[in-house]
Amino acid sequence: MSPKMGRPKAENPKSIRYSIRLDAETEEKLQQYCGRHRITKGEAIRKGIHLLLDAKK
C-alpha cells in the first residue's frame, strides 16, 4: 500500500457553517481588526463568542 497523501486531519474540524449579515460599519471594523491582528474573520468571530461566554461566568 502507498502512504496516505494529503493534509492530516484536524484535531477539532470546523464543519459547522453560519451565514450572518453585517452592516458596512461593522464589516469595516472587523476587517481592520483582522488586518491588525493578522487573523481571519472566522477566528475573530470565534474569539468574540468565547469572550461573550467567558463574561457570563
LUMLUMDREN-2810 file (N, C-alpha, C; in Angstrom, 1 decimal):
<atoms>
<atom><aa>M</aa><ch>A</ch><at>N</at><xx>0.8</xx><yy>-1.2</yy><zz>0.0</zz></atom>
<atom><aa>M</aa><ch>A</ch><at>CA</at><xx>0.0</xx><yy>0.0</yy><zz>0.0</zz></atom>
<atom><aa>M</aa><ch>A</ch><at>C</at><xx>0.9</xx><yy>1.3</yy><zz>0.0</zz></atom>
<atom><aa>S</aa><ch>A</ch><at>N</at><xx>0.4</xx><yy>2.3</yy><zz>-0.6</zz></atom>
<atom><aa>S</aa><ch>A</ch><at>CA</at><xx>1.1</xx><yy>3.5</yy><zz>-0.7</zz></atom>
<atom><aa>S</aa><ch>A</ch><at>C</at><xx>0.8</xx><yy>4.4</yy><zz>0.6</zz></atom>
<atom><aa>P</aa><ch>A</ch><at>N</at><xx>1.7</xx><yy>5.2</yy><zz>1.0</zz></atom>
<atom><aa>P</aa><ch>A</ch><at>CA</at><xx>1.4</xx><yy>6.1</yy><zz>2.2</zz></atom>
<atom><aa>P</aa><ch>A</ch><at>C</at><xx>0.2</xx><yy>7.0</yy><zz>1.9</zz></atom>
<atom><aa>K</aa><ch>A</ch><at>N</at><xx>-0.4</xx><yy>7.4</yy><zz>3.0</zz></atom>
<atom><aa>K</aa><ch>A</ch><at>CA</at><xx>-1.6</xx><yy>8.4</yy><zz>2.8</zz></atom>
<atom><aa>K</aa><ch>A</ch><at>C</at><xx>-1.1</xx><yy>9.7</yy><zz>2.3</zz></atom>
<atom><aa>M</aa><ch>A</ch><at>N</at><xx>-1.8</xx><yy>10.3</yy><zz>1.4</zz></atom>
<atom><aa>M</aa><ch>A</ch><at>CA</at><xx>-1.4</xx><yy>11.6</yy><zz>0.8</zz></atom>
<atom><aa>M</aa><ch>A</ch><at>C</at><xx>-2.4</xx><yy>12.6</yy><zz>1.3</zz></atom>
<atom><aa>G</aa><ch>A</ch><at>N</at><xx>-2.0</xx><yy>13.9</yy><zz>1.2</zz></atom>
<atom><aa>G</aa><ch>A</ch><at>CA</at><xx>-2.9</xx><yy>15.0</yy><zz>1.6</zz></atom>
<atom><aa>G</aa><ch>A</ch><at>C</at><xx>-2.7</xx><yy>15.5</yy><zz>3.0</zz></atom>
<atom><aa>R</aa><ch>A</ch><at>N</at><xx>-3.5</xx><yy>16.4</yy><zz>3.3</zz></atom>
<atom><aa>R</aa><ch>A</ch><at>CA</at><xx>-3.4</xx><yy>17.1</yy><zz>4.6</zz></atom>
<atom><aa>R</aa><ch>A</ch><at>C</at><xx>-3.9</xx><yy>16.2</yy><zz>5.7</zz></atom>
<atom><aa>P</aa><ch>A</ch><at>N</at><xx>-3.2</xx><yy>16.3</yy><zz>6.9</zz></atom>
<atom><aa>P</aa><ch>A</ch><at>CA</at><xx>-3.6</xx><yy>15.5</yy><zz>8.0</zz></atom>
<atom><aa>P</aa><ch>A</ch><at>C</at><xx>-5.0</xx><yy>16.0</yy><zz>8.6</zz></atom>
<atom><aa>K</aa><ch>A</ch><at>N</at><xx>-5.7</xx><yy>15.1</yy><zz>9.2</zz></atom>
<atom><aa>K</aa><ch>A</ch><at>CA</at><xx>-7.0</xx><yy>15.5</yy><zz>9.8</zz></atom>
<atom><aa>K</aa><ch>A</ch><at>C</at><xx>-6.8</xx><yy>16.5</yy><zz>10.9</zz></atom>
<atom><aa>A</aa><ch>A</ch><at>N</at><xx>-7.7</xx><yy>17.5</yy><zz>11.0</zz></atom>
<atom><aa>A</aa><ch>A</ch><at>CA</at><xx>-7.6</xx><yy>18.5</yy><zz>12.1</zz></atom>
<atom><aa>A</aa><ch>A</ch><at>C</at><xx>-8.1</xx><yy>17.8</yy><zz>13.4</zz></atom>
<atom><aa>E</aa><ch>A</ch><at>N</at><xx>-7.5</xx><yy>18.3</yy><zz>14.5</zz></atom>
<atom><aa>E</aa><ch>A</ch><at>CA</at><xx>-8.0</xx><yy>17.8</yy><zz>15.8</zz></atom>
<atom><aa>E</aa><ch>A</ch><at>C</at><xx>-9.4</xx><yy>18.2</yy><zz>16.1</zz></atom>
<atom><aa>N</aa><ch>A</ch><at>N</at><xx>-9.8</xx><yy>19.4</yy><zz>15.8</zz></atom>
<atom><aa>N</aa><ch>A</ch><at>CA</at><xx>-11.1</xx><yy>19.9</yy><zz>16.0</zz></atom>
<atom><aa>N</aa><ch>A</ch><at>C</at><xx>-11.6</xx><yy>20.6</yy><zz>14.7</zz></atom>
<atom><aa>P</aa><ch>A</ch><at>N</at><xx>-12.1</xx><yy>19.7</yy><zz>13.8</zz></atom>
<atom><aa>P</aa><ch>A</ch><at>CA</at><xx>-12.6</xx><yy>20.3</yy><zz>12.5</zz></atom>
<atom><aa>P</aa><ch>A</ch><at>C</at><xx>-13.7</xx><yy>21.2</yy><zz>12.6</zz></atom>
<atom><aa>K</aa><ch>A</ch><at>N</at><xx>-13.7</xx><yy>22.3</yy><zz>11.8</zz></atom>
<atom><aa>K</aa><ch>A</ch><at>CA</at><xx>-14.7</xx><yy>23.3</yy><zz>11.8</zz></atom>
<atom><aa>K</aa><ch>A</ch><at>C</at><xx>-15.7</xx><yy>23.0</yy><zz>10.7</zz></atom>
<atom><aa>S</aa><ch>A</ch><at>N</at><xx>-16.7</xx><yy>22.2</yy><zz>11.0</zz></atom>
<atom><aa>S</aa><ch>A</ch><at>CA</at><xx>-17.6</xx><yy>21.7</yy><zz>9.9</zz></atom>
<atom><aa>S</aa><ch>A</ch><at>C</at><xx>-18.9</xx><yy>22.4</yy><zz>10.0</zz></atom>
<atom><aa>I</aa><ch>A</ch><at>N</at><xx>-19.2</xx><yy>23.2</yy><zz>11.0</zz></atom>
<atom><aa>I</aa><ch>A</ch><at>CA</at><xx>-20.5</xx><yy>23.9</yy><zz>11.1</zz></atom>
<atom><aa>I</aa><ch>A</ch><at>C</at><xx>-20.3</xx><yy>25.3</yy><zz>10.5</zz></atom>
<atom><aa>R</aa><ch>A</ch><at>N</at><xx>-21.2</xx><yy>25.6</yy><zz>9.6</zz></atom>
<atom><aa>R</aa><ch>A</ch><at>CA</at><xx>-21.1</xx><yy>26.9</yy><zz>9.0</zz></atom>
<atom><aa>R</aa><ch>A</ch><at>C</at><xx>-22.3</xx><yy>27.8</yy><zz>9.4</zz></atom>
<atom><aa>Y</aa><ch>A</ch><at>N</at><xx>-22.0</xx><yy>29.1</yy><zz>9.5</zz></atom>
<atom><aa>Y</aa><ch>A</ch><at>CA</at><xx>-23.1</xx><yy>30.1</yy><zz>9.8</zz></atom>
<atom><aa>Y</aa><ch>A</ch><at>C</at><xx>-23.0</xx><yy>31.2</yy><zz>8.7</zz></atom>
<atom><aa>S</aa><ch>A</ch><at>N</at><xx>-24.1</xx><yy>31.8</yy><zz>8.4</zz></atom>
<atom><aa>S</aa><ch>A</ch><at>CA</at><xx>-24.2</xx><yy>32.9</yy><zz>7.5</zz></atom>
<atom><aa>S</aa><ch>A</ch><at>C</at><xx>-24.8</xx><yy>34.0</yy><zz>8.3</zz></atom>
<atom><aa>I</aa><ch>A</ch><at>N</at><xx>-24.1</xx><yy>35.2</yy><zz>8.3</zz></atom>
<atom><aa>I</aa><ch>A</ch><at>CA</at><xx>-24.6</xx><yy>36.3</yy><zz>9.1</zz></atom>
<atom><aa>I</aa><ch>A</ch><at>C</at><xx>-24.6</xx><yy>37.5</yy><zz>8.2</zz></atom>
<atom><aa>R</aa><ch>A</ch><at>N</at><xx>-25.4</xx><yy>38.5</yy><zz>8.6</zz></atom>
<atom><aa>R</aa><ch>A</ch><at>CA</at><xx>-25.5</xx><yy>39.8</yy><zz>7.9</zz></atom>
<atom><aa>R</aa><ch>A</ch><at>C</at><xx>-24.9</xx><yy>40.9</yy><zz>8.7</zz></atom>
<atom><aa>L</aa><ch>A</ch><at>N</at><xx>-24.0</xx><yy>41.7</yy><zz>8.2</zz></atom>
<atom><aa>L</aa><ch>A</ch><at>CA</at><xx>-23.4</xx><yy>42.8</yy><zz>8.9</zz></atom>
<atom><aa>L</aa><ch>A</ch><at>C</at><xx>-23.6</xx><yy>44.1</yy><zz>8.1</zz></atom>
<atom><aa>D</aa><ch>A</ch><at>N</at><xx>-23.7</xx><yy>45.2</yy><zz>8.9</zz></atom>
<atom><aa>D</aa><ch>A</ch><at>CA</at><xx>-23.8</xx><yy>46.5</yy><zz>8.2</zz></atom>
<atom><aa>D</aa><ch>A</ch><at>C</at><xx>-22.4</xx><yy>46.9</yy><zz>7.8</zz></atom>
<atom><aa>A</aa><ch>A</ch><at>N</at><xx>-22.3</xx><yy>47.8</yy><zz>6.9</zz></atom>
<atom><aa>A</aa><ch>A</ch><at>CA</at><xx>-21.0</xx><yy>48.2</yy><zz>6.4</zz></atom>
<atom><aa>A</aa><ch>A</ch><at>C</at><xx>-20.0</xx><yy>48.7</yy><zz>7.4</zz></atom>
<atom><aa>E</aa><ch>A</ch><at>N</at><xx>-20.5</xx><yy>49.4</yy><zz>8.5</zz></atom>
<atom><aa>E</aa><ch>A</ch><at>CA</at><xx>-19.6</xx><yy>49.9</yy><zz>9.5</zz></atom>
<atom><aa>E</aa><ch>A</ch><at>C</at><xx>-19.0</xx><yy>48.7</yy><zz>10.3</zz></atom>
<atom><aa>T</aa><ch>A</ch><at>N</at><xx>-19.8</xx><yy>47.7</yy><zz>10.7</zz></atom>
<atom><aa>T</aa><ch>A</ch><at>CA</at><xx>-19.3</xx><yy>46.6</yy><zz>11.4</zz></atom>
<atom><aa>T</aa><ch>A</ch><at>C</at><xx>-18.3</xx><yy>45.8</yy><zz>10.6</zz></atom>
<atom><aa>E</aa><ch>A</ch><at>N</at><xx>-18.6</xx><yy>45.6</yy><zz>9.3</zz></atom>
<atom><aa>E</aa><ch>A</ch><at>CA</at><xx>-17.7</xx><yy>44.9</yy><zz>8.4</zz></atom>
<atom><aa>E</aa><ch>A</ch><at>C</at><xx>-16.4</xx><yy>45.5</yy><zz>8.3</zz></atom>
<atom><aa>E</aa><ch>A</ch><at>N</at><xx>-16.4</xx><yy>46.9</yy><zz>8.2</zz></atom>
<atom><aa>E</aa><ch>A</ch><at>CA</at><xx>-15.1</xx><yy>47.6</yy><zz>8.1</zz></atom>
<atom><aa>E</aa><ch>A</ch><at>C</at><xx>-14.3</xx><yy>47.4</yy><zz>9.4</zz></atom>
<atom><aa>K</aa><ch>A</ch><at>N</at><xx>-15.0</xx><yy>47.5</yy><zz>10.5</zz></atom>
<atom><aa>K</aa><ch>A</ch><at>CA</at><xx>-14.3</xx><yy>47.3</yy><zz>11.8</zz></atom>
<atom><aa>K</aa><ch>A</ch><at>C</at><xx>-13.7</xx><yy>45.9</yy><zz>11.9</zz></atom>
<atom><aa>L</aa><ch>A</ch><at>N</at><xx>-14.5</xx><yy>44.9</yy><zz>11.5</zz></atom>
<atom><aa>L</aa><ch>A</ch><at>CA</at><xx>-14.0</xx><yy>43.5</yy><zz>11.5</zz></atom>
<atom><aa>L</aa><ch>A</ch><at>C</at><xx>-12.8</xx><yy>43.4</yy><zz>10.6</zz></atom>
<atom><aa>Q</aa><ch>A</ch><at>N</at><xx>-12.8</xx><yy>43.9</yy><zz>9.4</zz></atom>
<atom><aa>Q</aa><ch>A</ch><at>CA</at><xx>-11.7</xx><yy>43.8</yy><zz>8.5</zz></atom>
<atom><aa>Q</aa><ch>A</ch><at>C</at><xx>-10.4</xx><yy>44.5</yy><zz>9.1</zz></atom>
<atom><aa>Q</aa><ch>A</ch><at>N</at><xx>-10.6</xx><yy>45.7</yy><zz>9.7</zz></atom>
<atom><aa>Q</aa><ch>A</ch><at>CA</at><xx>-9.5</xx><yy>46.4</yy><zz>10.3</zz></atom>
<atom><aa>Q</aa><ch>A</ch><at>C</at><xx>-8.9</xx><yy>45.6</yy><zz>11.5</zz></atom>
<atom><aa>Y</aa><ch>A</ch><at>N</at><xx>-9.7</xx><yy>45.0</yy><zz>12.3</zz></atom>
<atom><aa>Y</aa><ch>A</ch><at>CA</at><xx>-9.3</xx><yy>44.2</yy><zz>13.4</zz></atom>
<atom><aa>Y</aa><ch>A</ch><at>C</at><xx>-8.5</xx><yy>43.0</yy><zz>12.9</zz></atom>
<atom><aa>C</aa><ch>A</ch><at>N</at><xx>-9.0</xx><yy>42.3</yy><zz>11.9</zz></atom>
<atom><aa>C</aa><ch>A</ch><at>CA</at><xx>-8.4</xx><yy>41.1</yy><zz>11.4</zz></atom>
<atom><aa>C</aa><ch>A</ch><at>C</at><xx>-7.0</xx><yy>41.5</yy><zz>10.7</zz></atom>
<atom><aa>G</aa><ch>A</ch><at>N</at><xx>-7.0</xx><yy>42.6</yy><zz>10.1</zz></atom>
<atom><aa>G</aa><ch>A</ch><at>CA</at><xx>-5.7</xx><yy>43.1</yy><zz>9.5</zz></atom>
<atom><aa>G</aa><ch>A</ch><at>C</at><xx>-4.7</xx><yy>43.4</yy><zz>10.5</zz></atom>
<atom><aa>R</aa><ch>A</ch><at>N</at><xx>-5.1</xx><yy>44.1</yy><zz>11.6</zz></atom>
<atom><aa>R</aa><ch>A</ch><at>CA</at><xx>-4.1</xx><yy>44.5</yy><zz>12.6</zz></atom>
<atom><aa>R</aa><ch>A</ch><at>C</at><xx>-3.6</xx><yy>43.2</yy><zz>13.4</zz></atom>
<atom><aa>H</aa><ch>A</ch><at>N</at><xx>-4.5</xx><yy>42.3</yy><zz>13.6</zz></atom>
<atom><aa>H</aa><ch>A</ch><at>CA</at><xx>-4.1</xx><yy>41.1</yy><zz>14.4</zz></atom>
<atom><aa>H</aa><ch>A</ch><at>C</at><xx>-3.7</xx><yy>39.9</yy><zz>13.5</zz></atom>
<atom><aa>R</aa><ch>A</ch><at>N</at><xx>-3.8</xx><yy>40.1</yy><zz>12.2</zz></atom>
<atom><aa>R</aa><ch>A</ch><at>CA</at><xx>-3.4</xx><yy>39.0</yy><zz>11.2</zz></atom>
<atom><aa>R</aa><ch>A</ch><at>C</at><xx>-4.1</xx><yy>37.7</yy><zz>11.5</zz></atom>
<atom><aa>I</aa><ch>A</ch><at>N</at><xx>-5.4</xx><yy>37.8</yy><zz>11.6</zz></atom>
<atom><aa>I</aa><ch>A</ch><at>CA</at><xx>-6.3</xx><yy>36.6</yy><zz>11.8</zz></atom>
<atom><aa>I</aa><ch>A</ch><at>C</at><xx>-7.4</xx><yy>36.7</yy><zz>10.8</zz></atom>
<atom><aa>T</aa><ch>A</ch><at>N</at><xx>-8.1</xx><yy>35.6</yy><zz>10.6</zz></atom>
<atom><aa>T</aa><ch>A</ch><at>CA</at><xx>-9.2</xx><yy>35.5</yy><zz>9.7</zz></atom>
<atom><aa>T</aa><ch>A</ch><at>C</at><xx>-10.4</xx><yy>36.0</yy><zz>10.4</zz></atom>
<atom><aa>K</aa><ch>A</ch><at>N</at><xx>-11.4</xx><yy>36.3</yy><zz>9.6</zz></atom>
<atom><aa>K</aa><ch>A</ch><at>CA</at><xx>-12.7</xx><yy>36.8</yy><zz>10.1</zz></atom>
<atom><aa>K</aa><ch>A</ch><at>C</at><xx>-13.3</xx><yy>35.7</yy><zz>11.0</zz></atom>
<atom><aa>G</aa><ch>A</ch><at>N</at><xx>-13.2</xx><yy>34.4</yy><zz>10.6</zz></atom>
<atom><aa>G</aa><ch>A</ch><at>CA</at><xx>-13.7</xx><yy>33.3</yy><zz>11.4</zz></atom>
<atom><aa>G</aa><ch>A</ch><at>C</at><xx>-13.1</xx><yy>33.2</yy><zz>12.7</zz></atom>
<atom><aa>E</aa><ch>A</ch><at>N</at><xx>-11.7</xx><yy>33.4</yy><zz>12.8</zz></atom>
<atom><aa>E</aa><ch>A</ch><at>CA</at><xx>-11.0</xx><yy>33.4</yy><zz>14.0</zz></atom>
<atom><aa>E</aa><ch>A</ch><at>C</at><xx>-11.5</xx><yy>34.5</yy><zz>14.9</zz></atom>
<atom><aa>A</aa><ch>A</ch><at>N</at><xx>-11.7</xx><yy>35.7</yy><zz>14.4</zz></atom>
<atom><aa>A</aa><ch>A</ch><at>CA</at><xx>-12.1</xx><yy>36.8</yy><zz>15.2</zz></atom>
<atom><aa>A</aa><ch>A</ch><at>C</at><xx>-13.5</xx><yy>36.6</yy><zz>15.7</zz></atom>
<atom><aa>I</aa><ch>A</ch><at>N</at><xx>-14.4</xx><yy>36.0</yy><zz>14.9</zz></atom>
<atom><aa>I</aa><ch>A</ch><at>CA</at><xx>-15.8</xx><yy>35.8</yy><zz>15.4</zz></atom>
<atom><aa>I</aa><ch>A</ch><at>C</at><xx>-15.7</xx><yy>34.7</yy><zz>16.5</zz></atom>
<atom><aa>R</aa><ch>A</ch><at>N</at><xx>-14.9</xx><yy>33.6</yy><zz>16.3</zz></atom>
<atom><aa>R</aa><ch>A</ch><at>CA</at><xx>-14.8</xx><yy>32.6</yy><zz>17.3</zz></atom>
<atom><aa>R</aa><ch>A</ch><at>C</at><xx>-14.3</xx><yy>33.2</yy><zz>18.6</zz></atom>
<atom><aa>K</aa><ch>A</ch><at>N</at><xx>-13.3</xx><yy>34.1</yy><zz>18.6</zz></atom>
<atom><aa>K</aa><ch>A</ch><at>CA</at><xx>-12.8</xx><yy>34.7</yy><zz>19.8</zz></atom>
<atom><aa>K</aa><ch>A</ch><at>C</at><xx>-13.9</xx><yy>35.5</yy><zz>20.5</zz></atom>
<atom><aa>G</aa><ch>A</ch><at>N</at><xx>-14.6</xx><yy>36.2</yy><zz>19.7</zz></atom>
<atom><aa>G</aa><ch>A</ch><at>CA</at><xx>-15.7</xx><yy>37.1</yy><zz>20.2</zz></atom>
<atom><aa>G</aa><ch>A</ch><at>C</at><xx>-16.8</xx><yy>36.2</yy><zz>20.9</zz></atom>
<atom><aa>I</aa><ch>A</ch><at>N</at><xx>-17.1</xx><yy>35.1</yy><zz>20.4</zz></atom>
<atom><aa>I</aa><ch>A</ch><at>CA</at><xx>-18.1</xx><yy>34.2</yy><zz>21.0</zz></atom>
<atom><aa>I</aa><ch>A</ch><at>C</at><xx>-17.5</xx><yy>33.7</yy><zz>22.4</zz></atom>
<atom><aa>H</aa><ch>A</ch><at>N</at><xx>-16.2</xx><yy>33.3</yy><zz>22.4</zz></atom>
<atom><aa>H</aa><ch>A</ch><at>CA</at><xx>-15.6</xx><yy>32.9</yy><zz>23.6</zz></atom>
<atom><aa>H</aa><ch>A</ch><at>C</at><xx>-15.6</xx><yy>34.0</yy><zz>24.7</zz></atom>
<atom><aa>L</aa><ch>A</ch><at>N</at><xx>-15.3</xx><yy>35.2</yy><zz>24.2</zz></atom>
<atom><aa>L</aa><ch>A</ch><at>CA</at><xx>-15.3</xx><yy>36.3</yy><zz>25.2</zz></atom>
<atom><aa>L</aa><ch>A</ch><at>C</at><xx>-16.7</xx><yy>36.5</yy><zz>25.8</zz></atom>
<atom><aa>L</aa><ch>A</ch><at>N</at><xx>-17.7</xx><yy>36.4</yy><zz>25.0</zz></atom>
<atom><aa>L</aa><ch>A</ch><at>CA</at><xx>-19.1</xx><yy>36.5</yy><zz>25.5</zz></atom>
<atom><aa>L</aa><ch>A</ch><at>C</at><xx>-19.4</xx><yy>35.4</yy><zz>26.5</zz></atom>
<atom><aa>L</aa><ch>A</ch><at>N</at><xx>-19.0</xx><yy>34.2</yy><zz>26.2</zz></atom>
<atom><aa>L</aa><ch>A</ch><at>CA</at><xx>-19.3</xx><yy>33.1</yy><zz>27.1</zz></atom>
<atom><aa>L</aa><ch>A</ch><at>C</at><xx>-18.5</xx><yy>33.2</yy><zz>28.4</zz></atom>
<atom><aa>D</aa><ch>A</ch><at>N</at><xx>-17.3</xx><yy>33.6</yy><zz>28.3</zz></atom>
<atom><aa>D</aa><ch>A</ch><at>CA</at><xx>-16.4</xx><yy>33.8</yy><zz>29.5</zz></atom>
<atom><aa>D</aa><ch>A</ch><at>C</at><xx>-17.0</xx><yy>34.9</yy><zz>30.4</zz></atom>
<atom><aa>A</aa><ch>A</ch><at>N</at><xx>-17.5</xx><yy>35.9</yy><zz>29.8</zz></atom>
<atom><aa>A</aa><ch>A</ch><at>CA</at><xx>-18.0</xx><yy>37.1</yy><zz>30.6</zz></atom>
<atom><aa>A</aa><ch>A</ch><at>C</at><xx>-19.3</xx><yy>36.7</yy><zz>31.4</zz></atom>
<atom><aa>K</aa><ch>A</ch><at>N</at><xx>-20.0</xx><yy>35.6</yy><zz>31.0</zz></atom>
<atom><aa>K</aa><ch>A</ch><at>CA</at><xx>-21.2</xx><yy>35.2</yy><zz>31.7</zz></atom>
<atom><aa>K</aa><ch>A</ch><at>C</at><xx>-20.8</xx><yy>34.4</yy><zz>32.9</zz></atom>
<atom><aa>K</aa><ch>A</ch><at>N</at><xx>-19.6</xx><yy>33.9</yy><zz>33.1</zz></atom>
<atom><aa>K</aa><ch>A</ch><at>CA</at><xx>-19.2</xx><yy>33.1</yy><zz>34.2</zz></atom>
<atom><aa>K</aa><ch>A</ch><at>C</at><xx>-19.0</xx><yy>33.9</yy><zz>35.5</zz></atom>
</atoms>
